[in-house]
Amino acid sequence: MAKFCANGHQMEDSWEICPYCQKTGFAGVAAGGAGAAKTRLETAPPPPPGSAAGSAPAGGRKTVLLSEMRKAPVVGWFVAMSGEQKGDDFRVRDGQNLLGSSADCDIVIRDVTVSGHHASIRHKEERFILTDLDSTNGTFLNQGAESVAREDLKDNDTVRVGDVVLKFKCL
């Protein structure tokens, strides 16, 4: 069996501490072994200020099975009808989908008129619900003149976020 430190450096079986990062080793699955599951190293967010730092695992990281990290099924999509990304399509997955210009959004729209976290699209019980997240320039549905706070989305609806128009398609 191969032995690795908490940072993933391979170590000799006789070593107790990794010479690279000074962390202790742990036994891993031998490469190509029967029933070996693929894993990924995941980092936990830093603890909030003022909390006890001793309660988190060493380094704040853990290894999780990739099969547990599978994405939710695709239930619809948006197609950009205007803007820099005209013609690009964006998948909408079951559950919550964030739409905005921030890199951590599920649907990233590169436009200066789109807020970081502009809107959310939630698919639940065969319904799509569009919610504006207090965006600067508003979220508009089907050429409406008033920004919407929360509305149901239907197949072929158009959504305008900032200056970008998106056409919605559901499966």
Buried (B, 14 or more C-beta within 10 A) or exposed (E): EEBBBBEBBEBEEEEEEBEEEEBEBEEBBEEEEEEEEEBEEEEEEEEEEEEEEEEBEEBEBBEEEEEEEEEEEEBBBBBBBEBEBEEBEBBBBBBBBBBBBBEEBBBBBEBEBBBBBBBBBBBEEEEBBBBBBEBEBBBBBBEEEEEBEEBEBEEEBBBBBBBBBBBBEBE
